[in-house]
Amino acid sequence: MHHVAMANIGKTDVFERLYMEKFRALAAEYGEFVFYERDRGARDIGLHITHKRSSGNEQLSSALCWFQLKGIMKNSLPKRKNLKKAQEVKLSLEVKHLRYWFLQPMPTYLVAYIESMDMFLIQDIQAYVAKTWGKSILTLDQKTATVSILMDSVLDKHAFDILLRKSDIKEWSKALETDEKSAGLCRLDCNIIWHFGTATDRKVEHRVRFLDWQSKLRNEFFIEEKPTETDVDWQTLRHHIEFKLRGRDLEEIYPYLEFFGPEEVDNEVLWRDEEGEECPDSTLSNGDVVLGVDFCGEYFEFFLGARLNVLGQQLFESVLTLDKIGLIEITPHVSEIIDVAPWHQRGI
């Protein structure tokens, strides 16, 4: 009796298959996959990231990223409770691959699956090689080299947003023939800039309501709009929440807006802990002193006028251009929330 020899699939191959499918399931929400017909590029998979549109459709961006995946089995790292304390993980990679990725015009990202924590980490391998070795990687006389990935560089929605933002800014800089800082402002705030730029034609006015919390480490402000000379309530265009945000930070965060003290404030209720207590105040860069209201020591509330400054007018023209050529989608009267925490400042 003869037995047919069956192919044996090793434990490493099974592990690689499993984390590759996990990556595909995670990344599928953000774009279209790209593959090599034959495995010749020393990169496992590509992703052409898409923009989400209000219709539910998606539009291809200019962000085509390549990923090289590596997996670290749970028996190769400390137990979960110890792994959380680690600041980085280390991988040994072939120098010839590091050279190849370093020289490529398209971005390549190293992605490591940590089985013991069931999560992916991401590293901009081109930037890492440039910073660690620079051009000396081309003549490095060894077969392998160690690469570190920070444990807080998690491949998540925020990471994919960073990849898309980096690509958009480069594309928009080229389309507008401008610097990346101006393109970045358009990328982040095109809707807000459009609302301010079209205020006169739409017969609306704007204000900013700033809440300076005394009982919390975060502060918040609201960019609001309403039709001019009507009793219609103010509508929030943006609710901005940020850790340790201060009133004077507004002019740095929104350099395209001119803030000024409003002639009238709609404060209906004035709460005081003590009779005769002075109102809190804030001084703007133009010298305007804005009086606030103390709500029982919980927070101070300030109202500011706001309009586009010279930079804002320039950015508004750029936003109109981007809209005309189809690189952005303006969504009027849609309220948005921005929540900025320390971990949002991370890169890749």
C-alpha positions in Angstrom: 0.0 0.0 0.0 1.5 3.4 -1.0 1.0 6.6 0.9 0.9 9.9 -0.9 3.4 12.4 0.6 1.6 15.5 1.8 3.2 19.0 1.8 4.2 20.1 5.2 3.4 23.8 6.2 5.8 25.1 8.8 4.7 27.1 11.9 6.4 30.2 10.6 4.5 30.0 7.3 1.2 29.6 9.1 2.1 32.6 11.3 3.0 34.7 8.3 -0.3 33.8 6.5 -2.3 34.8 9.6 -0.7 38.2 10.2 -0.8 39.0 6.5 -4.6 38.5 6.5 -4.9 40.5 9.7 -3.1 43.4 7.9 -5.3 43.1 4.9 -8.4 43.2 7.1 -7.1 46.3 8.8 -5.9 48.2 5.7 -8.9 47.4 3.5 -10.9 50.3 5.0 -8.3 52.8 3.7 -7.7 52.0 0.1 -7.1 49.6 -2.8 -4.4 46.9 -2.6 -1.5 46.7 -5.1 0.6 43.6 -5.7 3.6 42.5 -7.7 2.7 39.8 -10.2 5.9 38.1 -9.0 7.6 38.7 -5.7 10.5 40.7 -6.9 10.3 44.0 -5.1 11.3 43.1 -1.6 8.0 44.6 -0.5 5.0 42.5 0.5 2.0 44.6 -0.5 1.0 48.1 -1.7 -1.9 50.3 -0.7 -3.3 53.1 -2.8 -5.1 55.2 -0.1 -8.4 56.7 -0.9 -10.3 59.9 0.1 -13.8 59.3 1.5 -16.5 61.4 -0.1 -19.9 62.5 1.3 -21.7 60.4 -1.2 -20.2 57.3 0.3 -17.9 56.8 -2.7 -14.1 56.9 -2.6 -11.6 58.8 -4.7 -8.0 57.6 -5.3 -5.4 59.9 -3.7 -1.8 60.3 -4.8 -0.8 58.2 -1.8 0.6 54.9 -3.0 2.5 53.3 -0.2 4.4 50.0 0.0 4.6 47.8 3.1 7.1 45.2 4.1 5.6 43.0 6.8 7.4 41.2 9.6 6.0 39.1 12.4 7.2 38.6 16.0 5.8 35.5 17.7 4.7 35.7 21.3 7.5 33.3 22.4 10.1 35.7 20.9 9.1 38.7 23.1 8.4 39.0 26.9 5.0 38.4 28.3 2.3 41.0 27.7 2.8 42.8 31.0 6.5 43.2 30.4 6.1 44.1 26.7 3.9 47.1 27.6 6.9 48.6 29.5 9.2 48.2 26.4 9.8 51.4 24.5 10.8 49.7 21.2 11.1 46.4 19.5 14.1 45.4 17.3 14.2 43.5 14.0 17.1 42.2 12.0 16.8 43.0 8.3 19.0 42.4 5.3 21.2 45.3 4.4 20.5 44.8 0.7 16.8 45.4 1.3 17.5 48.5 3.4 19.6 49.9 0.5 16.8 49.2 -2.0 14.1 50.9 0.1 16.3 53.8 0.9 16.7 54.6 -2.9 13.1 54.1 -3.9 11.1 57.2 -5.0 7.9 55.8 -3.5 7.6 55.4 0.3 8.1 52.1 1.9 7.0 51.3 5.5 8.1 48.5 7.7 5.2 46.9 9.6 5.7 44.6 12.5 3.0 42.4 13.8 3.4 41.8 17.6 1.5 38.5 18.3 1.6 38.9 22.1 -0.3 42.2 21.8 -2.2 41.4 18.6 -1.2 44.7 17.0 0.8 46.2 14.2 3.6 48.8 14.6 4.8 50.9 11.7 8.1 52.5 10.8 9.0 54.9 7.9 11.9 52.7 6.9 13.3 55.2 4.3 13.4 58.0 6.9 14.9 55.6 9.5 17.7 54.5 7.2 18.4 58.1 6.2 18.7 59.2 9.8 20.6 56.1 11.0 23.1 55.5 8.2 22.4 58.0 5.4 24.3 57.2 2.2 26.7 55.0 4.2 24.0 52.3 3.9 25.1 51.9 0.3 28.6 50.7 1.3 27.8 49.1 4.7 29.9 45.9 4.8 27.5 43.5 6.6 24.6 41.3 5.6 22.1 42.3 8.3 21.4 45.3 10.4 19.1 46.0 13.4 16.1 48.3 13.0 14.1 49.6 16.0 10.4 50.5 16.0 8.8 52.5 18.8 6.0 50.8 20.7 3.8 53.8 20.4 4.1 53.9 16.6 0.9 51.9 16.2 -0.6 51.2 12.8 -4.1 52.5 13.3 -6.6 55.0 11.8 -4.4 57.9 12.9 -1.4 56.4 11.2 -3.2 56.0 7.9 -4.4 59.6 8.2 -0.7 60.7 8.5 0.2 58.7 5.4 -2.6 60.4 3.4 -1.9 63.8 4.8 1.8 63.7 3.9 0.9 62.7 0.3 -1.8 65.3 -0.1 0.4 68.1 1.1 3.1 67.2 -1.5 0.4 67.0 -4.2 -1.3 70.2 -3.3 2.1 72.1 -3.0 2.7 71.1 -6.6 -0.8 72.0 -7.8 -0.7 75.4 -6.1 3.0 76.1 -6.6 3.3 77.0 -3.0 5.1 75.8 0.1 4.1 72.7 2.2 3.1 74.9 5.2 0.5 76.7 3.2 -0.7 73.5 1.5 -0.9 71.9 5.0 -3.2 74.7 6.2 -5.4 74.1 3.2 -5.4 70.4 3.8 -6.4 70.8 7.4 -8.8 73.7 7.3 -10.2 74.0 3.7 -13.8 73.9 4.9 -13.3 76.6 7.6 -11.4 78.8 5.1 -14.2 78.4 2.6 -16.9 79.4 5.1 -15.0 82.6 6.1 -14.1 83.4 2.5 -17.7 83.2 1.3 -19.2 85.0 4.3 -20.0 88.2 2.5 -21.7 86.5 -0.5 -23.6 84.2 1.8 -24.5 87.1 4.2 -23.3 85.4 7.3 -21.0 86.4 10.2 -18.6 84.4 12.4 -17.5 84.4 16.0 -15.3 82.2 18.2 -16.5 81.1 21.7 -13.6 80.1 23.9 -13.9 78.1 27.1 -10.9 78.4 29.4 -11.5 75.5 31.8 -10.2 76.0 35.3 -11.1 72.5 36.5 -9.6 70.6 33.5 -6.3 70.2 31.7 -8.0 70.7 28.3 -9.7 73.8 26.9 -12.0 74.1 23.9 -13.4 76.6 21.5 -16.2 76.8 18.9 -16.0 78.4 15.5 -19.6 79.5 14.9 -21.6 81.1 12.1 -25.1 82.6 11.6 -26.9 84.8 9.1 -26.3 88.5 9.5 -28.9 90.5 11.4 -31.2 87.7 12.2 -32.3 85.9 15.4 -31.2 82.5 14.1 -29.1 80.6 16.6 -25.3 80.3 16.0 -24.3 77.1 14.3 -21.0 75.4 15.2 -18.7 74.8 12.3 -15.9 73.4 14.4 -15.6 72.3 18.0 -11.9 72.3 18.8 -10.7 70.5 22.0 -7.0 70.5 22.9 -4.9 69.5 25.9 -3.4 72.5 27.7 -4.8 74.9 25.0 -4.5 78.6 26.0 -6.4 81.5 24.6 -3.2 83.1 23.0 -2.6 79.8 21.2 -5.6 80.4 18.9 -3.7 82.9 16.8 -0.9 80.4 16.3 -3.2 77.5 15.5 -5.3 79.6 13.0 -2.7 82.0 11.5 -5.0 82.8 8.6 -7.6 84.4 10.9 -7.7 87.8 12.4 -9.2 87.8 15.9 -10.7 90.9 17.4 -12.9 92.0 20.3 -16.6 91.9 19.4 -18.8 95.0 19.9 -21.6 93.0 21.5 -21.6 89.7 23.4 -24.6 87.5 23.9 -23.9 86.5 27.5 -27.3 86.2 29.1 -26.3 84.9 32.5 -23.4 86.2 34.6 -22.4 83.8 37.4 -20.2 85.0 40.2 -18.8 83.3 43.3 -18.4 86.6 45.0 -20.2 90.0 44.5 -18.0 92.5 42.7 -15.4 90.0 41.4 -13.6 91.3 38.4 -14.3 89.7 35.0 -11.5 87.6 33.5 -9.9 89.1 30.4 -7.7 88.2 27.5 -5.5 90.4 25.4 -5.2 89.7 21.7 -2.1 90.5 19.6 -3.8 93.5 18.1 -4.2 95.0 21.6 -7.9 94.3 21.9 -8.9 93.3 25.5 -11.7 90.7 25.5 -13.7 90.4 28.7 -14.9 87.0 29.8 -17.5 85.5 32.1 -16.5 83.5 35.2 -18.9 80.5 35.5 -18.5 79.7 39.2 -14.8 79.0 38.8 -15.4 76.0 36.5 -14.5 77.9 33.3 -14.1 81.3 31.8 -16.1 82.0 28.6 -14.8 84.5 26.0 -16.4 85.6 22.7 -14.1 86.8 19.8 -14.8 88.2 16.4 -12.9 86.5 13.5 -12.3 87.1 9.8 -9.7 86.1 7.2 -6.5 88.1 7.3 -4.1 88.6 4.3 -2.8 85.0 4.5 -6.4 83.8 4.9 -7.4 85.5 1.6 -4.5 83.9 -0.2 -5.5 80.5 1.2 -9.1 81.1 0.2 -8.0 81.5 -3.4 -6.0 78.3 -3.1 -9.1 76.5 -1.7 -11.2 77.6 -4.7 -8.5 76.3 -7.0 -8.3 72.9 -5.2 -12.1 72.7 -5.4 -12.2 73.5 -9.1 -9.7 70.8 -10.0 -11.4 68.2 -7.8 -8.7 67.7 -5.2 -11.1 68.6 -2.3 -14.8 68.4 -1.5 -16.3 71.4 0.3 -19.1 70.4 2.7 -21.0 73.5 3.8 -22.7 73.8 7.2 -21.2 70.5 8.5 -20.1 70.6 12.1 -16.8 68.9 12.8 -14.9 68.0 16.0 -11.1 68.2 16.4 -9.8 66.6 19.5 -6.0 67.1 19.9 -4.3 65.0 22.6 -0.5 64.5 23.2 -0.6 61.1 21.4 -1.9 62.8 18.2 1.4 64.6 17.8 3.3 61.4 17.0 4.7 60.6 13.6 5.6 57.4 11.8 
